[in-house]
């Protein structure tokens, strides 16, 4: 560093010569949504209260299932590998119902989006619901838009500090309650609460509550609209479901433009539209966009701008619904002076509807015809068969018996399709019989070894296909499993 | 050696001062937090170095202040498992078969121990699943020379057959041909008759003479209908399961000069508890009585 002087000289480059660095990412523009009242806002409040009430209270709903079974209406019992939904009990084998339900949910989302745009995003998405809740808290503590902007730009005062602390504390409290309620869907709710506060809950419970508290606080408190704009994949491909017939939040540009304060200021040389360019629609927007720029990626279709604009239209004496729910096709026609009817039923929406109904039929039928008993049979690999003293052939099988019901019952196990076949349980060392009686307890999976014996003369080409049949002695419900009986020359 | 640190006009960052054929490099050092985390890991690593085995010293090594050894850990685990296994095997040795069968967990231990012991000791002759082969009896069927109850199997495994053990099971079929008790044509006749007992006789062969010879010479041990006699280890002849096969030459050969198999007495090699486990396993193969 011998030539220090040169270094100093190089540092004194005039500011004007240094161009601003090229930035890869745009800075976040902080959004200060303004409170608003109106039709869309009231619907949004209603859905918010309903969704949160269901989410927070559902785990506390009790449901009687008899002894030995959890008494929580909705419980995803991962430890015991059972999912409970009221009277429905799903086993790991039934997991396709949940997959089907998710697929059905996706198609339903496609259908709704093709008809009404991003209703889900604007009203029911958890990100929207919790952000709305957090904004409500913020507004109650820090005041409405103008007050918040003023305080944020102002100096650090006691008033500012306590409001910030109170807000974040409340946010964290809600986030903690949210994370705790999530865990209650997996662990019995009263038990979870007791164990949490006595420090006896499992590590997983604490970790998950901490994680979900953190994500709720960060996503709803800090990230907000950035989740929708940058993180969520749905806005990226939802435009594939929208078309010019989709009923979405639109600005009636044909009567709003040219916008301006002109009328009020008495400017006469220009013919102004209904829009007074007050920016009320922008100020209430939770994602901070201008709906007058048209449908765009960031718009979650919540319609708060409609409420805001209607208030202004009432004041200026113009027709309301300058920002409204309408289709792009109708807006184009209205510009020309005609008002064509809505066309909600299009090929697109009918296909989504068809797929959804088909999915519902398949899932419903699967649910209604769901078997409560299960049977699986594995033939012994070696030896394939055993010859007995009297010349009979004997095959060994491992038989898996499942009783999914909550009642223990007597079951009859038999084989069909092999004349004169007899069965025996080697562990019970009973006499060979045509059917075996097995007692299965409630909610039971049991493997038994079964020996089947029969005459070689009854075999076709050294082998014989046969069906194992398991019947519930009381209800008559049965399960069939196809298997083989092997003999010499049958391999 | 830095010569000329300049400010890059596009990014506003200083260069390193080095220049290679006109190419200069921006000086963008590692972030501070990264450097501190790195230094913290170095300190952490030094601590590990002192606490845990680290420096090799020829035939030995520095053991670390905690004296930890993964081998000792593993050996402790093995010891613990052995202790548990030993306790369960002790129970199997002490309890009766009926008591073991009632205890589901103990039964599982016994069947597993039996299966492993069987695979190591019995499988070479009796086959991997006890299916047997020529000269070595099948254990999964309902034909038994000495009995298929748990007690009978335990007795056979413990003391063996013709093994030299004082309590061994033993039987000796006379060499009717080699010792000249029966003439070769008589042996042929009795073979014809024996084949009728298991339904393989050729039609039209007169078996009256053979039946008479059988009644006089064989029925005492094998029974008048060829049903066998477990007290003397005489196998049933009216059976579809045969130790040496069911061909006519085999019957003739056996009557002329019988083969006598030997099973070792496993009390020399296995503990009584292990033998009980093997008996339970063999009994579960399908032929248990």
Boltz contact constraints between the chains, C-beta under 6 A:
constraints:
  - contact:
      token1: [A, 7]
      token2: [B, 5]
      max_distance: 6.0
  - contact:
      token1: [A, 10]
      token2: [B, 6]
      max_distance: 6.0
  - contact:
      token1: [A, 10]
      token2: [B, 7]
      max_distance: 6.0
  - contact:
      token1: [A, 13]
      token2: [B, 7]
      max_distance: 6.0
  - contact:
      token1: [A, 18]
      token2: [B, 9]
      max_distance: 6.0
  - contact:
      token1: [A, 18]
      token2: [B, 12]
      max_distance: 6.0
  - contact:
      token1: [A, 21]
      token2: [B, 11]
      max_distance: 6.0
  - contact:
      token1: [A, 382]
      token2: [B, 129]
      max_distance: 6.0
  - contact:
      token1: [A, 383]
      token2: [B, 129]
      max_distance: 6.0
  - contact:
      token1: [A, 383]
      token2: [B, 131]
      max_distance: 6.0
  - contact:
      token1: [A, 386]
      token2: [B, 140]
      max_distance: 6.0
  - contact:
      token1: [A, 386]
      token2: [B, 141]
      max_distance: 6.0
  - contact:
      token1: [A, 387]
      token2: [B, 240]
      max_distance: 6.0
  - contact:
      token1: [A, 387]
      token2: [B, 241]
      max_distance: 6.0
  - contact:
      token1: [A, 388]
      token2: [B, 141]
      max_distance: 6.0
  - contact:
      token1: [A, 388]
      token2: [B, 142]
      max_distance: 6.0
  - contact:
      token1: [A, 389]
      token2: [B, 142]
      max_distance: 6.0
  - contact:
      token1: [A, 389]
      token2: [B, 143]
      max_distance: 6.0
  - contact:
      token1: [A, 389]
      token2: [B, 239]
      max_distance: 6.0
  - contact:
      token1: [A, 389]
      token2: [B, 241]
      max_distance: 6.0
  - contact:
      token1: [A, 391]
      token2: [B, 240]
      max_distance: 6.0
  - contact:
      token1: [A, 396]
      token2: [B, 286]
      max_distance: 6.0
  - contact:
      token1: [A, 426]
      token2: [B, 286]
      max_distance: 6.0
  - contact:
      token1: [A, 451]
      token2: [B, 286]
      max_distance: 6.0
